Amino acid sequence: MSPRKHTKQLHVGGVAVGGDAPISVQSMTTTKTADVDGTLAQVYALKGAGADIVRITCNEVEAAQGLAEIVPRSPVPIIADIHFQYRLALAALEAGVQGLRLNPGNIRNEDQIKTVAKEAKDRGVPIRVGVNAGSLDKDLLAKFGSAVPEALVESAQKEIGYLEEVDFTDIKISVKHSNVPSMVDAYRLLSETVEYPLHLGVTEAGPLPGGLIKSVAGISTLLLEGIGDTIRFSLTADPVEEAKAGRQLLEFLGLRERKGLDLIACPSCGRADVDVIKVANEAQEKLAAANLPIQVAVMGCVVNGPGEAREADLGIAAGKGKGHLFIKGQIVRVVPESEMVDALLEEAHRLVEEGIEARLAAADADAARLAAETRAQLIEIQGDANNAAARRRRVAEVAGKA
Ligand code: SF4
């Protein structure tokens, strides 16, 4: 992973964005903003799923009025999403929002932009210049012929110029595109051009699973290059999925501390002694509900499972009708196969409460021996997937004799 590119730090309410602040997760509500209780319920759900900041549309007067009630009751900072009507940006500021998103493609009047910037500056509220390939400034579309990365970056620079003219520098920028390579190129170019924090996203990524794949491809590529300060998955799905995906991506990349479960599982193969998909899904469901901050492995066989998943905090591997519980690769208990998931759940709770050392010390004395016996029996029957060198030698011998 490349070192993170230095950017200026700003604050969206209590959440720092840019500089050395943790990369934050954003999502957007899908309710009508005038529906205060419905919108707040979604904001709370988004926070629960991992969102640090939530964006809400401010598309009409009733929405701005809704924001006035939502903002004081929200558990996270609220950004008002503004298109076309600069007056709604002023109304959202009056409602107390902690951030604004302006689309330079449809608020193009320089004086109006400066009026909003002056008001935001007085209130200490940052503005995201949110360029979108689908709604690019018509003059730039005419100049470049299409929404190429250079056009997106020029649109952002033009808007930044207006803001800087009135001494406004609490700026975040996004240059979203629905085409992943174009999105990546646009952000790379932008990152070379500005010091402001960048908000990453693949726009209109679509339903699952394609939307998720596009978003992960674009956002991860940039994060691994050290580009990006805040992210949003734009999925055609329940926004809770966006928040969850954003949070998990950051955890999987090691950019945020693990808050919840990380379930790893082998893909299964002919050697599996159990229906790995069924067991993994059941374990995922039960462990996710318990929301324990650990990595758990579900492995199809005791021949390779504990060794391959030795990095996991806890795991289970099947073999000859039994489940072999292991902690950091060491077998600690053997249970009937039908009790595998419940045993995993119970051990997960104990591990979080008591710690790895204590649970290793409490291991069943006989567990490792039982597992070794089962493993040896399975290898006798199936062969050892790890003795490939010996098998290659024997195959070569046979081939030589032929
Ligand atoms: Fe196959 Fe066992 Fe590896 Fe799972 S752990 S993929 S069952 S060899």
Residues whose N, C-alpha, C, O or C-beta is under 5 A from the ligand:
A	BS01	SF4	C266 P267 S268 C269 R271 A272 M299 G300 C301 N304 G305
